[in-house]
């Protein structure tokens, strides 16, 4: 329940709450972190799940969300697009110019919401731990 609540708050609030909780009960804080899915966890999704997500989220949303993302996440998303589509997304990101962190975080949260919706519908699988990952 706490993880679900934290999943709908912004990153700054998440960090503050989890840091405070960590001081009081580190085991509980770790359990909550494990249960949470945040934008950075897109790296845990396989390429099939990323491609399903790409179909559900338009370029304008990705452009805003990726403005504040790590290079690793950008590479994961761009790597699942054709060269032409990746170039268009990068161009759209450049076109946005400077953006508010709050706008970026709001868009990232919308994408996390899409991940949860796809998972609930059984269209993608979000593995909570490393042991559940599929290997080939």
Beta strands, then each sheet from edge to edge (+ up, - down):
end
